[in-house]
């Protein structure tokens, strides 16, 4: 995909039912020597579209979790230097140019993080809870791995690894519409509650009373989300709802180490 004379790099993407978005994602990784798409059983043509664009598609089912699937993807790459995207993300032209320059002139660090430009119902958010939303996506897999708690995974670098920032960003087309936002909250809150329960975490009514309003105030006021207008209010409201639903589910999720009485 790229010219010779640079550090080899692999693009890594995980997918499921992303036929409407995978093409732009793969195209935005054209600076990579290969693109690896790990799919968890799509039936909407996602795999065929990715293959037509030159990606190497690997099916890994059943879905093991976001963190585990992303780690599996980088382990399938041919190169140690990897750039990871979600299917609803794409590298902007300035970011592609910045990475090409790094590849041509030599990597000055083991990892690079960049801001994510979050689209919400037709506009990029400039304020609120997830701005500037920096993500570490370009790294040497020998010195880092995917970690964190599902579904909010992140790259964790080894002690002593160097990390720098890039100013150009990733476009994030977070939700197709408001209904998609609600479905995502339902899915992610369930995954998060299960993960927290597996860690031995518990919730109580105080969590439901305190945490959601705190998230709302932080997003709308402390992070100036109100400057994004009705979208900022909607994001703050849905962030609070996400927190409420996560802790409500955690209250009713049985810890795996607790067994039913005989």
C-alpha positions as CSV (number, residue, x, y, z in Angstrom):
1,X,0.0,0.0,0.0
2,X,2.9,2.4,0.8
3,X,6.2,2.9,-1.0
4,X,9.4,1.2,0.1
5,X,12.0,2.9,2.2
6,X,10.1,3.4,5.4
7,X,9.4,1.6,8.6
8,X,6.8,-1.2,7.9
9,X,3.5,-0.8,9.5
10,X,0.2,-2.7,9.8
11,X,-3.3,-1.2,10.2
12,X,-5.6,-3.2,12.5
13,X,-9.4,-3.0,12.7
14,X,-12.0,-5.1,14.4
15,X,-15.5,-5.2,12.9
16,X,-19.0,-6.5,13.2
17,X,-21.8,-5.6,10.8
18,X,-20.0,-2.4,9.6
19,X,-20.8,-2.6,5.8
20,X,-21.7,1.0,5.7
21,X,-18.5,2.3,7.4
22,X,-15.7,-0.2,6.8
23,X,-14.7,1.1,3.3
24,X,-13.8,4.6,4.5
25,X,-12.0,3.2,7.5
26,X,-9.8,0.9,5.4
27,X,-9.1,3.6,2.8
28,X,-7.9,5.9,5.5
29,X,-5.2,3.4,6.4
30,X,-3.7,3.4,2.9
31,X,-0.4,4.6,4.4
32,X,0.0,1.1,5.9
33,X,1.8,-1.8,4.3
34,X,-1.1,-4.1,5.2
35,X,-4.5,-3.8,6.8
36,X,-5.7,-6.6,9.0
37,X,-9.5,-6.7,9.6
38,X,-10.6,-9.1,12.4
39,X,-14.4,-9.7,12.0
40,X,-16.6,-11.4,14.6
41,X,-19.1,-13.0,12.2
42,X,-20.6,-10.2,10.1
43,X,-23.4,-11.2,7.8
44,X,-23.9,-7.8,6.0
45,X,-21.0,-7.9,3.6
46,X,-18.4,-6.3,5.8
47,X,-15.9,-9.0,5.2
48,X,-16.3,-8.8,1.4
49,X,-16.0,-5.0,1.2
50,X,-12.8,-5.1,3.3
51,X,-11.3,-7.8,1.1
52,X,-12.1,-5.9,-2.1
53,X,-10.1,-3.0,-0.7
54,X,-7.1,-5.2,-0.1
55,X,-7.5,-5.9,3.6
56,X,-6.6,-9.3,5.0
57,X,-9.7,-10.5,6.7
58,X,-9.7,-12.9,9.7
59,X,-12.8,-14.2,11.3
60,X,-12.5,-14.7,15.1
61,X,-15.7,-16.0,16.8
62,X,-17.2,-16.0,19.3
63,X,-16.5,-12.4,20.1
64,X,-14.1,-12.5,23.1
65,X,-14.5,-8.9,24.2
66,X,-13.3,-5.6,22.7
67,X,-9.9,-5.6,24.4
68,X,-9.2,-9.3,23.6
69,X,-10.3,-8.9,20.0
70,X,-8.1,-5.9,19.5
71,X,-5.1,-7.7,21.0
72,X,-5.8,-10.7,18.8
73,X,-5.8,-8.3,15.8
74,X,-2.3,-6.9,16.5
75,X,-1.0,-10.3,17.1
76,X,-2.0,-11.3,13.5
77,X,-0.2,-8.3,12.0
78,X,3.0,-9.0,10.0
79,X,4.7,-5.9,11.4
80,X,5.5,-4.9,15.0
81,X,4.5,-1.2,14.3
82,X,0.7,-1.1,14.3
83,X,-2.0,1.6,13.8
84,X,-5.3,0.6,15.3
85,X,-8.7,2.0,14.3
86,X,-12.3,1.1,15.1
87,X,-14.6,0.6,12.1
88,X,-16.4,3.9,12.9
89,X,-13.1,5.8,12.8
90,X,-10.8,7.0,10.0
91,X,-7.5,8.8,9.8
92,X,-7.8,12.4,8.6
93,X,-5.7,13.5,5.7
94,X,-3.4,15.5,8.0
95,X,-2.9,12.5,10.3
96,X,-2.1,10.3,7.3
97,X,0.5,12.8,6.2
98,X,2.0,13.1,9.7
99,X,2.3,9.3,10.0
100,X,3.9,9.0,6.6
101,X,6.5,11.6,7.7
102,X,7.2,9.6,10.8
103,X,7.6,6.4,8.8
104,X,9.9,8.0,6.3
105,X,12.1,9.9,8.8
106,X,12.2,7.3,11.7
107,X,10.0,6.9,14.7
108,X,11.1,9.2,17.5
109,X,9.0,7.3,20.1
110,X,7.6,3.9,20.9
111,X,4.0,5.2,20.7
112,X,2.0,8.1,19.6
113,X,-1.4,9.5,20.7
114,X,-3.7,11.8,18.8
115,X,-7.0,13.6,19.4
116,X,-10.2,12.1,18.3
117,X,-12.8,14.3,16.6
118,X,-16.1,13.0,17.7
119,X,-19.0,13.5,15.4
120,X,-22.4,13.7,17.0
121,X,-25.6,13.9,15.0
122,X,-24.1,15.9,12.2
123,X,-21.5,18.0,13.9
124,X,-18.0,17.6,15.5
125,X,-18.2,18.3,19.2
126,X,-15.8,21.0,20.4
127,X,-16.5,20.8,24.1
128,X,-17.8,18.4,26.7
129,X,-16.7,15.2,28.4
130,X,-14.8,13.7,25.4
131,X,-12.7,16.6,24.2
132,X,-9.9,16.4,23.2
133,X,-10.3,12.7,23.7
134,X,-6.7,11.7,23.0
135,X,-6.2,8.1,22.0
136,X,-3.0,6.1,21.7
137,X,-3.3,4.2,18.4
138,X,0.2,4.1,16.8
139,X,2.6,1.9,18.8
140,X,5.2,-0.8,18.8
141,X,3.4,-4.0,19.8
142,X,6.6,-5.3,21.4
143,X,6.3,-2.6,24.0
144,X,2.6,-2.3,24.4
145,X,-0.7,-4.2,24.4
146,X,-4.4,-3.6,24.6
147,X,-5.7,-3.4,28.2
148,X,-8.3,-1.7,30.2
149,X,-11.9,-2.8,31.1
150,X,-14.3,-3.8,28.4
151,X,-15.8,-2.1,26.6
152,X,-13.6,0.9,27.2
153,X,-10.2,-0.6,26.2
154,X,-7.0,1.3,25.8
155,X,-3.4,0.6,24.9
156,X,-1.0,0.1,27.9
157,X,2.7,0.7,27.2
158,X,5.4,-1.0,29.1
159,X,7.4,0.9,31.8
160,X,10.1,2.9,30.1
161,X,8.4,3.1,26.7
162,X,8.3,6.6,25.2
163,X,5.1,8.3,24.0
164,X,4.6,11.5,22.0
165,X,1.6,13.4,20.8
166,X,0.5,14.2,17.2
167,X,-1.7,17.2,16.6
168,X,-3.7,15.8,13.6
169,X,-6.6,13.6,14.7
170,X,-8.9,10.7,14.1
171,X,-12.5,11.2,12.9
172,X,-14.9,9.3,15.0
173,X,-18.4,8.7,13.6
174,X,-19.7,7.6,16.9
175,X,-23.4,7.0,16.3
176,X,-25.5,6.6,13.1
177,X,-28.5,8.2,14.9
178,X,-30.0,8.7,18.3
179,X,-31.5,5.3,18.3
180,X,-28.0,3.8,17.7
181,X,-26.7,5.8,20.7
182,X,-29.4,4.3,22.9
183,X,-28.6,0.8,21.7
184,X,-24.9,1.3,22.3
185,X,-25.6,2.5,25.8
186,X,-27.6,-0.6,26.5
187,X,-24.9,-2.9,25.2
188,X,-21.9,-1.1,26.7
189,X,-23.5,-0.7,30.1
190,X,-24.2,-4.4,30.3
191,X,-20.6,-5.2,29.3
192,X,-19.2,-2.7,31.8
193,X,-21.3,-4.0,34.6
194,X,-20.3,-7.6,33.9
195,X,-16.6,-6.6,33.8
196,X,-16.9,-4.7,37.1
197,X,-18.7,-7.5,38.8
198,X,-15.9,-9.9,37.6
199,X,-13.4,-7.6,39.4
200,X,-15.4,-7.9,42.6
201,X,-16.9,-4.4,42.3
202,X,-20.3,-3.7,43.9
203,X,-22.8,-0.9,43.6
204,X,-25.3,0.7,46.0
205,X,-28.2,3.2,45.7
206,X,-25.7,6.0,46.6
207,X,-23.9,5.3,43.3
208,X,-27.1,5.9,41.4
209,X,-27.8,9.1,43.2
210,X,-24.4,10.7,43.0
211,X,-22.5,9.4,40.0
212,X,-24.9,10.3,37.1
213,X,-25.5,13.9,38.2
214,X,-21.8,14.3,38.7
215,X,-21.1,13.1,35.1
216,X,-23.8,15.5,33.8
217,X,-22.4,18.5,35.6
218,X,-18.9,17.7,34.5
219,X,-19.8,17.3,30.8
220,X,-22.2,20.2,30.5
221,X,-20.7,22.8,32.8
222,X,-17.1,21.9,33.9
223,X,-16.2,20.8,30.4
224,X,-18.3,23.6,28.7
225,X,-20.5,21.1,26.9
226,X,-23.3,23.7,26.8
227,X,-21.3,25.6,24.2
228,X,-22.1,22.8,21.8
229,X,-25.8,23.7,22.1
230,X,-28.5,21.1,22.2
231,X,-25.9,18.4,21.2
232,X,-23.9,19.2,24.3
233,X,-26.9,18.9,26.4
234,X,-27.8,15.6,24.7
235,X,-24.3,14.2,25.2
236,X,-24.3,15.2,28.9
237,X,-27.7,13.7,29.5
238,X,-26.8,10.4,27.7
239,X,-23.5,10.2,29.6
240,X,-25.4,10.5,32.9
241,X,-27.9,7.9,31.7
242,X,-25.0,5.6,30.8
243,X,-23.5,5.9,34.3
244,X,-26.9,5.3,35.9
245,X,-27.6,2.2,33.8
246,X,-24.1,0.8,34.4
247,X,-24.4,1.0,38.2
248,X,-28.0,-0.1,38.2
249,X,-27.0,-3.2,36.3
250,X,-24.0,-3.7,38.6
251,X,-26.3,-3.7,41.6
252,X,-28.2,-6.6,40.1
253,X,-25.2,-8.5,38.6
254,X,-24.1,-11.5,40.6
255,X,-20.4,-11.6,41.3
256,X,-18.9,-14.7,39.7
257,X,-17.4,-15.8,43.1
258,X,-20.8,-15.8,44.8
259,X,-22.7,-19.1,44.4
260,X,-26.4,-19.8,45.0
261,X,-27.3,-21.3,48.2
262,X,-28.0,-25.1,48.0
